[in-house]
């Protein structure tokens, strides 16, 4: 599976910024936002506030990875096959 890295613009705290993410990670963020009943912007904003890494794109990738590695993701109706498809 080939996934292109795309630069996407997003507004955080009133400032436009961009993140470079592979399609699979962007799709995963959209799914997680839906499961959490948030917009992608709300989810990215919360990740941005809590991040421990200098690079937002890296923080987003690590958030997605951590999300799918935790048992709570299974409570959201995702299966192991769904997790593998994103990786």
Secondary structure, 3 states (H helix, E strand, C coil): CCCCEEEEEEEECCEEEEEEEEHHHHHHHHHHHHHCCCCHHHHHHHHHHHCCCCCHHHHHHHHHHHHHHCCHHHHCCCCHHHHHHHC
